[in-house]
Amino acid sequence: MIYRATGVINFAQGSLVVLGAFLTHQFAVRMGLPFVLAVLLAMAVAAGASMVIERLVLRPLVGQPLFASILVTLGLVFVIEQLCAAIWGYDVVLIGDPWGVRTLAAGGVTVKLLDLWSLGLTAVVVAGLFTLFRRSTLGVAMRAAASDPEAALAHGISPRTIHALSWGIAGAIAVIAGILSSAGPKGVDLTLGLVAFRAFPAMILGGMDSTEGAVAGGLIIGLTEVMTAAYVTPSATWLGGNFHIVMPYLLMILILIVRPYGLFGTAEVRRV
Amino acid sequence: MKRLRNLRLTIRYEDDLVLFRTRLAKTGLVLLLAVGAALPLLLGDFWITILVHAGIAAVGAIGLNILTGFTGQVSLGHAFFLGIGAYAAAFLAGRWNLPFPIWLIGGAALGGVIGGLAGPFALRLRGHYLAIVSLGLLFLGNHVFEHWTSLTGGLTGTAVSAPVAIGSFDLGNLRGVGLPLTRNQGFFYFTWAVVLVLGLAARNLLRSRPGRALQAVRDRDQAAEVIGVSLVHWKVGAFVVSSGYAACAGAMYAAFARYVSPLDWGLFLSIQYVAMIVVGGIGSVAGSILGALFLTLLPHLVEAASSRLPFVAATGSRGGITVFTLNQMLFGLLIIGFLLWEPLGLIELGRRLKRYFGAWPFSY
């Protein structure tokens, strides 16, 4: 998301997810607000926080070498996570979601209510982003700002506003990701941030500048992981017990050797 | 006029190439060596241990700086190569009982070879893609370290007996040859001697033709290729040298710690190395050493000072700032702060001071 609009890859996205989940915990459990209100509040706060981060940390680095922005987001990981730890501690806390462990039985199939909500919300977010990038003026402006800030500026698009906005949206989405991955009896603690590192293979596999690619990449990675866990790991014990966890990375590396810009990514044309 | 002549301005290309610009730089190095030689005799065992770790980190950081600082290839997989070096030392010295120079060089060579195999990724991938693939390599490497039990001992780790000894002259047991030095003191001299040798080697490499080629690749790879700098040659070469340095650091770590666990070589270690070169100085050998020293010492200094800080809590389960939290936060803030305000690191601060006082009383 952020990459699409700002050309910066955000290693701190996972920390934003953690922050979002903790904020929800703060509003829903500690302050006792209704869950939906708590989520909305958390989204607002996380969006605001991301925009502040963008303004303070990322904007001064515009035009600097690429690795500076990679590293600065890595630095943010430590700051955000430890801030969370300082405020909410290292223990697992519940976020007070309404779904809990309830299940829904339909046609002989029992599904957890939470899973349905996860699927639904994910679909909504993905569809929303897809439309945003493809159809809306804002989306086009975002893509323009990412691909050529100067040309975008000449067309009356302010890359600054766009960057701030896209960080804000990413912050809000991180809250949704945060509540979905820590709802129910699981709760949230700092290890949640690691989930984001597992999103990178999906993102890069599909091609970093492509939303369809991210979805396709996610599906491929998810399926590979489950299939490997089910079929490969038991039969090939010499590969080690948790082989399915690293399988996505192996797949990613193999695919990137053949297609350096991912499956759906556009090859970067370089002129001399 | 006389004062101006003392400035040693760069007026010829040769001025950029010399190893020591001024007699002062040479004297400085000698002084530094003297202080370094005296340090282990003055400090307690605890701080000597930390300085040994800093020396090991310095070797790894120089390696990463060759790759990231000079060639511009961002790698988050550096810890993987340190791990290779450590296990190579464990195997060569522990299983085959090879003598000290051979396991050290062998470990470095193995790291270099595997780095050379990883190098071609850099030819296909650029920027973000390379950073994430190196991250993938790191995770794959960690998986191998954890599961290749016969070699690494799996999650329980493996004990390493890699004596730093030539004949009966054993750095781990200097009392045996009549020197009144502890194991830590012996290792201090050994580690920092290696830092000195490898640091000068890197400096030598980077001020000459290879250094210029690497910087050309970093700054404009296509232009470099057009004027005849082979990307294949130099990118892979940078990976080989950098991984070799890392593996050497890993081997020294294994020899010093006498125990290696696969959990030692995770993402955090990689990020630490990246932070070292950012804080110390991107594209500077002395900067790598400075950064390694600074970031290795910092947590211990914070810990030592924490008892005086009122806001530091003893336990963090209910929130509040612990020493660990404070350290991690400082670590993150340091990376961000240096990138924002002093992207060339501590070494640039030093250079600026030198320039300022060199031209005193003029501000340029």
HADDOCK unambig.tbl for C-alpha pairs under 7 A between the chains (distance, minus, plus):
assign (segid A and resid 60 and name CA) (segid B and resid 340 and name CA) 6.79 0.50 0.50
assign (segid A and resid 61 and name CA) (segid B and resid 340 and name CA) 6.87 0.50 0.50
assign (segid A and resid 66 and name CA) (segid B and resid 127 and name CA) 6.90 0.50 0.50
assign (segid A and resid 67 and name CA) (segid B and resid 74 and name CA) 6.44 0.50 0.50
assign (segid A and resid 68 and name CA) (segid B and resid 339 and name CA) 6.40 0.50 0.50
assign (segid A and resid 72 and name CA) (segid B and resid 335 and name CA) 6.58 0.50 0.50
assign (segid A and resid 72 and name CA) (segid B and resid 336 and name CA) 5.19 0.50 0.50
assign (segid A and resid 72 and name CA) (segid B and resid 339 and name CA) 6.95 0.50 0.50
assign (segid A and resid 75 and name CA) (segid B and resid 332 and name CA) 4.11 0.50 0.50
assign (segid A and resid 75 and name CA) (segid B and resid 333 and name CA) 6.53 0.50 0.50
assign (segid A and resid 75 and name CA) (segid B and resid 335 and name CA) 5.51 0.50 0.50
assign (segid A and resid 75 and name CA) (segid B and resid 336 and name CA) 5.72 0.50 0.50
assign (segid A and resid 76 and name CA) (segid B and resid 332 and name CA) 6.05 0.50 0.50
assign (segid A and resid 78 and name CA) (segid B and resid 328 and name CA) 5.91 0.50 0.50
assign (segid A and resid 78 and name CA) (segid B and resid 329 and name CA) 5.73 0.50 0.50
assign (segid A and resid 78 and name CA) (segid B and resid 332 and name CA) 4.97 0.50 0.50
assign (segid A and resid 79 and name CA) (segid B and resid 329 and name CA) 4.77 0.50 0.50
assign (segid A and resid 79 and name CA) (segid B and resid 332 and name CA) 5.32 0.50 0.50
assign (segid A and resid 79 and name CA) (segid B and resid 333 and name CA) 6.57 0.50 0.50
assign (segid A and resid 82 and name CA) (segid B and resid 325 and name CA) 5.51 0.50 0.50
assign (segid A and resid 82 and name CA) (segid B and resid 328 and name CA) 6.75 0.50 0.50
assign (segid A and resid 82 and name CA) (segid B and resid 329 and name CA) 5.92 0.50 0.50
assign (segid A and resid 85 and name CA) (segid B and resid 319 and name CA) 5.90 0.50 0.50
assign (segid A and resid 86 and name CA) (segid B and resid 319 and name CA) 4.62 0.50 0.50
assign (segid A and resid 86 and name CA) (segid B and resid 320 and name CA) 4.45 0.50 0.50
assign (segid A and resid 86 and name CA) (segid B and resid 321 and name CA) 5.06 0.50 0.50
assign (segid A and resid 86 and name CA) (segid B and resid 325 and name CA) 6.97 0.50 0.50
assign (segid A and resid 87 and name CA) (segid B and resid 319 and name CA) 4.85 0.50 0.50
assign (segid A and resid 87 and name CA) (segid B and resid 320 and name CA) 6.10 0.50 0.50
assign (segid A and resid 88 and name CA) (segid B and resid 318 and name CA) 6.37 0.50 0.50
assign (segid A and resid 88 and name CA) (segid B and resid 319 and name CA) 4.73 0.50 0.50
assign (segid A and resid 89 and name CA) (segid B and resid 316 and name CA) 5.55 0.50 0.50
assign (segid A and resid 89 and name CA) (segid B and resid 317 and name CA) 4.74 0.50 0.50
assign (segid A and resid 89 and name CA) (segid B and resid 318 and name CA) 4.68 0.50 0.50
assign (segid A and resid 89 and name CA) (segid B and resid 319 and name CA) 3.63 0.50 0.50
assign (segid A and resid 89 and name CA) (segid B and resid 320 and name CA) 6.91 0.50 0.50
assign (segid A and resid 90 and name CA) (segid B and resid 316 and name CA) 6.52 0.50 0.50
assign (segid A and resid 90 and name CA) (segid B and resid 317 and name CA) 5.09 0.50 0.50
assign (segid A and resid 91 and name CA) (segid B and resid 317 and name CA) 5.71 0.50 0.50
assign (segid A and resid 240 and name CA) (segid B and resid 147 and name CA) 5.21 0.50 0.50
assign (segid A and resid 246 and name CA) (segid B and resid 139 and name CA) 6.61 0.50 0.50
assign (segid A and resid 246 and name CA) (segid B and resid 140 and name CA) 5.89 0.50 0.50
assign (segid A and resid 249 and name CA) (segid B and resid 136 and name CA) 5.03 0.50 0.50
assign (segid A and resid 253 and name CA) (segid B and resid 133 and name CA) 6.24 0.50 0.50
assign (segid A and resid 257 and name CA) (segid B and resid 121 and name CA) 6.97 0.50 0.50
assign (segid A and resid 257 and name CA) (segid B and resid 124 and name CA) 6.75 0.50 0.50
assign (segid A and resid 260 and name CA) (segid B and resid 124 and name CA) 6.13 0.50 0.50
assign (segid A and resid 260 and name CA) (segid B and resid 125 and name CA) 5.77 0.50 0.50
assign (segid A and resid 272 and name CA) (segid B and resid 222 and name CA) 6.96 0.50 0.50
